[in-house]
């Protein structure tokens, strides 16, 4: 499997992020040449813990770990409520190759009710996805995610429980 790119866009709030996800899914369905692997929304709940929503129906294989991949972009102090188990904790410490400063920055960008939309895609689609997210009001950045890290995230998500809500699921 080749490396993928994670396009991460910060939105003003969860409602704006959810609208962006709906628009991305419509866009994806409108073009045969665009096939988004996985989409997720990442927010902090009222207790300051990470909440990830899977969005879309492509959540098999590599996509199964989209919630985990998004959560791994944030510092461990933000993730206490999301990951359980030693294997997932060890995987989180790898951080997908981001510096601790980047992870801290991303985590802090979610404070104040902001939300992130993450789209895992092939590199040749990144520019188009980024453009769409900007048009929808997001502030995007791109991170290369190695195939090995994606495989590990998918395996860890399959092996141990991870709290990742499905889109539209009631909050607990």
C-alpha positions as CSV (number, residue, x, y, z in Angstrom):
1,X,0.0,0.0,0.0
2,X,1.3,3.5,-0.9
3,X,1.5,6.4,1.5
4,X,-1.7,8.4,1.8
5,X,-2.2,12.0,2.7
6,X,-4.4,13.3,5.4
7,X,-6.0,16.6,4.6
8,X,-7.0,18.2,8.0
9,X,-9.1,21.3,8.0
10,X,-10.1,23.3,11.0
11,X,-13.7,24.7,11.0
12,X,-15.3,27.3,13.3
13,X,-17.5,24.7,15.0
14,X,-18.8,21.1,14.7
15,X,-21.9,22.1,12.7
16,X,-19.7,23.7,10.1
17,X,-17.5,20.6,10.0
18,X,-20.5,18.4,9.6
19,X,-21.8,20.5,6.7
20,X,-18.3,20.3,5.1
21,X,-18.4,16.5,5.4
22,X,-21.8,16.4,3.7
23,X,-20.5,18.6,0.9
24,X,-17.4,16.4,0.5
25,X,-19.5,13.3,0.3
26,X,-21.7,14.9,-2.4
27,X,-18.6,16.1,-4.3
28,X,-17.1,12.6,-4.0
29,X,-20.2,11.0,-5.5
30,X,-20.4,13.5,-8.3
31,X,-17.0,12.7,-9.8
32,X,-15.8,9.3,-10.9
33,X,-12.2,10.4,-10.6
34,X,-12.5,11.4,-6.9
35,X,-12.7,8.5,-4.4
36,X,-12.1,9.6,-0.8
37,X,-10.9,6.8,1.3
38,X,-12.2,7.9,4.7
39,X,-13.6,11.1,6.3
40,X,-13.9,11.9,9.9
41,X,-14.7,14.8,12.3
42,X,-12.6,15.5,15.4
43,X,-13.8,17.7,18.2
44,X,-13.2,18.2,21.9
45,X,-16.2,17.4,24.1
46,X,-17.3,19.5,27.0
47,X,-14.8,17.7,29.2
48,X,-11.9,18.5,26.9
49,X,-11.6,14.9,25.6
50,X,-11.3,14.0,21.9
51,X,-14.4,12.9,20.2
52,X,-14.1,11.5,16.7
53,X,-16.9,10.8,14.3
54,X,-16.5,8.5,11.3
55,X,-18.4,9.8,8.3
56,X,-19.2,8.0,5.1
57,X,-19.4,4.4,4.3
58,X,-15.8,3.6,3.3
59,X,-14.7,2.6,6.8
60,X,-13.2,-0.8,5.9
61,X,-9.5,-1.7,5.8
62,X,-7.3,1.4,6.2
63,X,-10.4,3.6,6.6
64,X,-11.3,1.6,9.8
65,X,-8.7,3.6,11.6
66,X,-9.7,7.1,10.5
67,X,-10.9,8.1,14.0
68,X,-7.7,6.7,15.5
69,X,-5.6,8.4,12.8
70,X,-7.3,11.8,13.5
71,X,-6.9,11.3,17.3
72,X,-3.2,10.5,16.8
73,X,-2.7,14.0,15.5
74,X,-3.4,15.4,18.9
75,X,-1.2,15.4,22.0
76,X,-1.8,12.6,24.6
77,X,-3.2,15.2,27.1
78,X,-6.2,15.6,24.8
79,X,-6.7,11.9,24.1
80,X,-7.4,10.4,27.5
81,X,-10.9,9.5,26.7
82,X,-10.4,8.0,23.3
83,X,-7.8,5.3,23.3
84,X,-7.8,2.3,25.6
85,X,-5.2,-0.4,25.7
86,X,-1.4,-0.6,25.5
87,X,-1.1,-1.2,21.8
88,X,-3.1,1.8,20.9
89,X,-1.3,3.9,23.4
90,X,2.1,2.9,21.9
91,X,0.8,3.6,18.5
92,X,-0.3,7.1,19.6
93,X,3.2,7.8,20.9
94,X,4.5,7.4,17.3
95,X,2.4,10.4,16.4
96,X,2.2,9.6,12.6
97,X,5.5,11.5,12.1
98,X,4.3,14.9,13.4
99,X,6.4,16.9,15.8
100,X,5.1,17.3,19.3
101,X,4.8,21.0,18.6
102,X,2.5,20.3,15.6
103,X,0.4,17.9,17.7
104,X,0.1,20.4,20.5
105,X,-0.9,23.1,18.0
106,X,-3.6,20.9,16.4
107,X,-5.0,20.0,19.8
108,X,-5.2,23.6,20.8
109,X,-6.9,24.6,17.6
110,X,-9.8,22.4,18.6
111,X,-10.4,24.4,21.8
112,X,-13.2,26.9,21.9
113,X,-15.7,24.7,20.0
114,X,-13.7,24.3,16.8
115,X,-13.8,21.1,14.8
116,X,-11.5,19.4,12.4
117,X,-12.4,17.5,9.2
118,X,-9.9,14.9,8.2
119,X,-9.9,13.3,4.8
120,X,-7.6,10.4,4.0
121,X,-6.9,10.3,0.2
122,X,-4.4,9.6,-2.5
123,X,-1.8,12.3,-3.0
124,X,-3.0,13.2,-6.5
125,X,-6.4,14.3,-5.0
126,X,-5.0,16.4,-2.2
127,X,-5.0,19.7,-4.0
128,X,-8.6,19.3,-5.1
129,X,-9.7,18.3,-1.6
130,X,-7.8,21.2,0.0
131,X,-9.5,23.6,-2.5
132,X,-13.0,22.3,-1.6
133,X,-12.3,22.5,2.1
134,X,-11.1,26.2,1.8
135,X,-14.3,27.0,-0.2
136,X,-16.3,25.4,2.6
137,X,-14.7,27.7,5.2
138,X,-12.0,25.4,6.5
139,X,-8.3,26.1,7.1
140,X,-6.5,23.1,5.7
141,X,-3.1,21.5,6.1
142,X,-1.8,18.3,4.7
143,X,0.1,15.5,6.4
144,X,1.7,12.5,4.7
145,X,0.7,9.3,6.5
146,X,2.9,6.3,5.8
147,X,1.4,3.0,4.7
148,X,3.0,1.3,7.7
149,X,1.3,3.8,10.1
150,X,-2.1,3.3,8.4
151,X,-1.7,-0.5,8.6
152,X,-0.8,-0.3,12.3
153,X,-3.7,2.0,13.0
154,X,-6.2,-0.3,11.2
155,X,-4.8,-3.3,13.0
156,X,-4.9,-1.6,16.4
157,X,-8.4,-0.3,15.8
158,X,-9.5,-3.9,14.9
159,X,-7.7,-5.5,17.9
160,X,-8.7,-3.2,20.7
161,X,-11.7,-1.1,21.6
162,X,-11.7,2.6,20.5
163,X,-14.5,5.0,21.3
164,X,-15.3,6.4,17.9
165,X,-18.9,7.6,17.3
166,X,-20.6,7.0,14.1
167,X,-21.9,10.1,12.2
168,X,-25.2,11.1,13.6
169,X,-24.8,9.0,16.8
170,X,-26.2,10.5,19.9
171,X,-23.6,11.9,22.3
172,X,-23.0,10.0,25.5
